[in-house]
Amino acid sequence: MRAIHHHQQQDDGQVTREAPSPTDSEVRDAIEARHDLEHGGGRADDHEKAEEGDETSGDTNLVTWKEPFDPENPKQWSRRRKWAAVFCVSCFTFLSPVTSSMVAPALPDIGRDLNIPGSLEQALTMSIFVLAYAIGPLLFGPLSEVYGRIIILQLANVIFVAFNLGCGFCRTKAQMIAFRFLAGMGGSAPLAIGGGVLGDLFTPEERGRAMSIYTLTPLLGPAVGPIAGGFIAQETTWRWIFYSTTMLGAAVQVAGYFVLQETYAPVLLGRRKERLIRETGNTALRTKFDGPEEETRTVMVVATALTRPFRLLATQPIVQFLSLYMMYLYGIMYLVLSNFPALWTGVYGQPVGLAGLHYIALGVGLFLGAQLTAPAQDRVYAALKRRHGGVGRPEFRAPTMAPGAVLVPAGLLVYGWTAQARTHWAGPDVGAGVFAAGLVVGFQCVQGFLVDAYPRYAASAVGAATVLRSLAGFGFPLFAPTMYDRLGYGWGNTLLALLGVVIGWPGPVLLWRYGEALRRKSPFAAGGGG
């Protein structure tokens, strides 16, 4: 603890000397992101302490966390309280992807009732929901870094519930497409904000297990959705798909109201400052996250926050590469999901109900991949941290990415060539399961790296990555039928696997070798040089 205090005091000295310009958003971000002023290489413990405002100095007007224990500090909450928050956020994150794919078995019925005759237009009814994922995180992620995680998460879920219910009452094609898009906007918030919540709650060496649950839910949702949607459409009408998911969303909303509490350190310390000002009358109180002029804070901070994901995507090589890899993974996932029924009904001649059960293979692969990666990621991170003298770095996520980068193309090859040869149905299922396991490994490591490297701006960084991945999730299923018609399952999946090798295999090596140097040059990243 003395060592921590020593670093914190040095950080305070730097903070009080900095004078960020209220007219230069880049300089503001650079100063706000100076989490590791003593060790430019990105020491995990130090930059997270600075991020939280956990500092002790002679400045009696500086509002910080209490030492050695502060019950309001999210990283010092009880395990039960932390994991309740993780479970609730994961439920939010599960809800939206389930809704995105749950309509797939009912698309012909929806097309008949709402006069949507073309298969492409029917597919658009499903994919428009995912297209909204490319826009929502650019709004909700940065706003959560201004007003707090939980209020934005809850308000966005209200939007999702309202417009998803509206889908159930639609009478025209235009209404369905518009309401699906707006529901997707609201449902996109957990995908951008959830990673930031986990970064607020856990230290890097504890984060892997929580990240495994959080990253599993948005991948498991599209696999579970078509199974449930098929049975609902078969037993009732397609409108009950929307009614049922709306009721589930309302239940999660109520649970979140009682379970979720704010986790973002700048907001929590800001509330503490305002409370102390009311109690003491001392208007000179401040936190390390305050701007130089409070009256300029709202307009300037909101404007800066809303442009931050674009600047991260435009200027940060780490964000660019990880976004590209996540784009590939998410696009391939939705491509396989959208084409799965055609394989089993068209090639294998199975009835629709039985064909839907093959989604279980994807679910099993996702579950096993998540459960195996979670402890492995934490152990690898802790071991590498010990080996490097107790210094934690985001680059310690890179070794765990390697197995996922191998499993994805391997699973695609097995899936494609066994389907091409029309082997026993277990062959494509095994390939799909291996592919799904590699998928969740890649997602966990990418999101973990982004949260570690950009702890203060985790929501913006994840939001920037979500843009590209959502565009891929919208676009990849549209060309899947043409690709498989021309190349077949064997060569079509070989092409996708080769793309995964080109993008995924060099990634862990490059991040391991150059990640620290790139972070040092970044005004946003942990250990950034500003």
N, C-alpha and C positions, 0 to 999 in steps of 0.2 A: 504493500500500500504506500510506503514511503517513496518507492520508485515512481509509482503512478503520480503521487503528489508532485514529485520533482518535475516530471514531464509537464504536468498540468500548469505549474507555475511558469514554466518557460513559455508554454502556449499563451498564457494570459498576457505575458509581456508583449508578445507579438500582436495580440488582438488589440490591445489598447493603443498601439502605435499606428495601426492601419487606419486609413481614412478613405473609405470607398466613396467613389463619386456617384451621386444620385442620377447622373445623366448617362452613365456608361454601364450598360447591363453586363458586358463581358467582365469589366473590372469588379462589379458587384459579385458576380458568380465566383470569380477567382478568389476574392477575399472570404466569401462565405464558405468556400470549399477548402480552405486551408486547415485540414484536419491533422496534418502531420508535419508540423513546422520544424521539429528537431531532426526527424529522420525522413528525408525526402524520398526514400525508397518505399514508403507506404506501410509503415508498421501498423498492423491491424488494431491492436489494443489502443494505441495512442490516437489514431485518427478517429476511432469510434468514441473515445472519451471526449475529444474535441468536438465531434459532431453533436453530441448530446448537450454540450455546454457544461460538462462535468469538470469543473476547474475550480481551484481555490487560489485566491490571490489576496493582496492587501486592499484591493478595491472594494470598499464596503457597499458600493452602489451596484455591484455586479450580482445579479440574481442567478444562482447556479443550483445544482443538485447538492443535497446535504451529504456529508461524509461521516462515517463510512457507509451508511445505509440510508436510502431515501425510498420510502414506500411508493412515491409517485413516479419514480424512475422506472420505465417499462422493462428495462433490462434487469431490474432487481425485483420484479414481481415474482410471486410464487409460481412453481411449475404448473400447478393446477390452473391458475389464472391465465398463464401464457398459453397453455394447450387448449383451453376453452376458446380463446381468441383465434388460435390457428384453425381449430375445427370449424368455427363459425365462418371465418373468411373462406375456408375451403368449400363450405356449403354454398356460399355466394358464387364461388368460382365454378362449381359443378353445375349450378342451376342453368346458367346461360348456354353453355355448350350442349347440354342435353336438349334444350329447346331448339337449338340451331339445327339438329339432325333428326329430331323426333318426328318431324313431318315427312321425312323421306318415304316411308311406306304408304303414306296417304296422299301423295302428290297426284296420282290419277283421279282420286275422288275429289280433291280440291279443284283440279282442273275442270272436271265435269260440272261441279256445282257453281263455279265462278267463271265459267266460260274462258278457260285458259287451255286452248287445245294443243299447242306445240310443246314438245318435250323440253326444248330449250327454255321456253317461258316458265314451264313448271319448275325446272331446275333453278331458274332465277328466283323463284319464290322462296326456295330454300337458301340459296347462296347469298341473297341480299342481306340476310341477317348477319352473315360473316363479314360482308363488305363494310358494315357499320363499325366493326371492330377496328378498322383502319383509321377511323375518325374519332371515335369516343375517347380512346386513351390519350390523344393529344390535348383534349380538354380536361378530362377528369384527373389524369396523372399530375399535371402541374398545379391544378387547383388544390389537390390534396397536400401539396407542399406549401400552400399559403394558408388555407383554412383548416387543415387537419384531415387525417385519413377517414375517420369514421363518418363524419357528417356528409362528406362527398359520396362515400360508399352507400350510405342509407338513402340519400336523395336519388342517386342513380338507380337503385333497385326499385324505388317507387315508380320511376319512369318505365323501367322494364315491366313491372307488374301491370301497370295501367295499359300500356300499348299491347302487351301480350294478350291481355283480356280482350282488348279491342279486336285482335285477330280472330277470336272466336265468334265475333258478331259480324264479321265482314260479309258484304253482299256483292262486292265487285272486285275485279282484279286489281284496280288501282288502290283500293283501300287495303287489300292484303299486302301488296308490296310496300306501301307507305308505312303501315303499322309494323310490319316485320322489320323494316329498316330502323324505325324509331325504337322498337323494343331491343334491337341489337345494340343501339347506341347506349341505352341504359345498362344492358347486360355486359357491356365491355369494361365497365369500371373496375370490377374485381380483378380482371386480367392485368390491369396497369397498377392498381394500388396494392394488391395482395403482397407482392414481393417487397414493397416498402414497409408494410406492416411487419413482416418477418424480420426485416433488417432492423426495425425499431426494437424488436423483442429479444433477439438472440445475438450472441457473439458469433464470429465467423466459424469457430470450431463446433458450435452447437447448432448451426443453421441447417446442416444437411438433412437431418431427420425431418425437421419442419418443412423444408423445401420439398421433400419427397412427397408429402401429403398434398401440399399446395399445387405442385406441378402435375401430380397424377390426376387430379379432378378435372381440369379442362381437357385432358386427353381421354380420360375414361368416359366423360360425358357423351361425346359423339359416338362412342362404341355402344353405350348402353341405350341411348336415345332411340335408335331404330327398332330395337327389340321391344321396348315398351310401346312405342308408337304403333307398331304393327298389331299388337294385341288390342290396343285401345280402338284403332280404326276398324279392326275386324269385329269387335263386340259391340261398339256403339257407333259414333260418327267421328269424323275428323275434328269437329269442333271441340270435342272433349280432350283432345290433345292440348289445346290451349287452355281450356278450363282447368285441367289437372295441374299443368305447370304453373298456372297463376296461383292456384291454392298452395302449391309447394313454395312458390316465391313469397307469398304472404306469410306462411309459417316461418320461413327463414328470416323474413323482415322482423317479425315479432321476437324471435329468439335473439337476433342481433341487437335489438333495442335493449334487451336486458343483459346480454353477455358482453358485447363489444364496448370497449372504452378507448378513448383517444390514446394513441401510442407515439405520436410524432413529437419529438423533443422540443423543437422551436415553438410549437403551439402550446405545449404544456408549460414550458418556462415563461412564455408570454402571459398565460393566464395567471401564473404565480406572481409575476411582476405586477399585473393589474390589481390583484388582490392585495398585495403588500402596499401598493400606492394608496388604495382606499383605506387601509388600516393605519398606515403611518403618515400619510400626507406627503411623503418624499417623492416628488416628481422626477428626481434625478436617477431613480432606479432604472436599470437597463439589463438586457441580456446580450450575450455576444452575437445574437442573430438580428438585433435591431438595426435598422437603417440609420443614417446620420440625421434624418429629419423625419419625425413620425408622421407629419402631415402629408408627406409625399409617398408614404409606404404603400398604401392600398393600390393606387393607380400604377405606380412604378413596379411594384412587386408582382402584381397580377400580369401586367404586360410582359415583364421579363420571364415569368414562369410559363406563360403560354407559348412563348417562342423558344424556350429552352430545349424541348425535344427535337425541334428542327435543327438547332445549332449543334446539339449532340450528334445527330445523324449526319450533319454536313461536315463536322470538323474532327470527330473522334474516330480514329481508325479501329479502336477496340469495339466501339458500338457498331460501326459499319460492318465489320467482319461477323460479329456475333449475330447481328440482325440478318445478314445474308444466310448464315447457317440455319437460324431459326426459321427463316422464310422457306428454305428448302425442306426442312423437317415438317413444318406445318402443312405446306402445300402437298407433299407426298402423302401425309396422313389423310387429308381430305380427298385426295385422288383415289387412294385405296378404299376409303370408306364409301365414296360415291359409286365405285365400280363393283363393290363386293356383291350386291344382289345380282347383278348381271352375270357374274361368273357362275354362281351357284344355280341360278334358274336357267341361264342360257347354255352354258357349257356342260354342267352336270345334271341338268334337267330336274332339279329338286323343286318342290312346291315352295311358295313364298314363305310360309310359316317356318318350315325347316331351314330354308336358306338364311333366315334372320338369326338363327341360333349360332351361325358361324362367327357372328360378332363376338361371341364369348371367347374365341381364340385370341382376338385382339385385346379384350379385357384382361385375360390371364397374363398375356405378355406384358401389358402395361403395369399390372399389379406386381408381378415378380420383379420386373426391372426396377420399379420404384423402391420396393422393399430391400432389394439387394444393394442398390446404389446408396441408399440413405446412410446406413452404418459405414459403408466403405468410404464414402466421401468424407465423413467426419473423422474417421481413423486416419485416412491419408493426410488430410489437412493437419491434424494434430501431430502426426509423426514428422511431417516436413517442417512444421513449426519448431518442434524440439530440435530437429537436426540443424536448423538455422538459428540456434541460440535464442529461441523463444520469440522470434520475429515472424508474425503472420503476414501473408501476402495473398491477394486475389489469385495470383498465378498458381497457387497450390491446388486450385480446382482443375487445372489443365490435365494432370495425369488421369483423372477419373473420366475425362471426356473421351480418351482413346478407345476404351472398349465399346462405347456407344457408336463411335465413328466406324468401327468394324462391323458391329452387329446390324446396322441399318442396311448397308449394301448386301451383306450376306443374306439377311432375311428376304430382301427383295429378289435376289437371284433364286433362292429356294422356292419362294412363292410363285415367281413367274414361270420357271421351267417345269415345275411339277404341274401347274395349271395347263401349260402348253401341251404337256405329254398326257394330260388327263389321267394322272395317277389316282390312287385312292384319295378320297377327300381329306384325309389327315395330312397329306403332303403340303397342299397350300395353306392349311391351318397352321402347321408348324412354322412355315416360312413367315406367315403373317404375325405369329406370336413372337418370333425372333426379331422381326422388324420393329414391332411395337415396343419390345424391351429396349432395343437400341434407341428408339425414339424418346422414351421417357428419360433415359440416361443423359442424352444430349440436352433435353429441355432443362433438367435439374442443374446440370453444370453451367449452362449458359446463363440461366437466371441467377444462380449463385454467384457467378463471376461478376455479373452486372451489379448486383446488390453490394458485393464486397468492394468493387472498384469505384462505385459512385454512391456511397452510403447516404450522403445528404440528398442526392438527386436520384434515388433508386426508382421512384415512380416515373420520373421523366425518362430515365434510361430504358426501363422496361417498356414504357409507352412508345418510345421511338422504335424499339425492336418489334413491338406488336403491330405497328403500321405495316411493315413489309410482310410479316408473317400472315396478317389478315388478308392482304391483297392476294397472296399466294393461295390461301385457303378458299378465296372466292374464285380465282381464275383457273387453278389447276384442274378442278373437276370438269370444267367446260371443255377442255381438249382431250380428256382421258378417253372417251369413246372413239374419237378419230385416231388417236395414237395406237390403241389396241387393235382397231380394225386393220390398220396398215402394217403394223409391226408384229402383232400377236402378243401374247402375254410374256413369252420368253424374251424376245429382243426388246420389247417395250420396257420391261422391268430391268433389263441389262443396261439400257440407256440411263434409266433413273439411278441405278446402282453406280454407274460410272460417274455420274454427276455428284453423287454423294462422296465418292473417293476423292474427286478433284477438290471439293469444297471442305470436306470434313477431315481428311487425313492430315493435311499440313497444319490445321488449326491448332491442336494442342502444342505442337512443337514451336510454332510461331509465337503463341501466347506465352509459353514458358520462357522463351529467349528474349522477346522484345516487349512483353507486357509492362514490366517495371519502367523501362525507358519511356514508353509512351505515356504512362501515367505521370511521370515526372514533368513532362512537357504540358500536361493538361491543366487548365484552370478549374476543371470540374471534378477530376478524379481524386481519390484518396492519395495523398502524397504529391498532389499536383504542384507544379512550380509556380502557377499563377502568372 
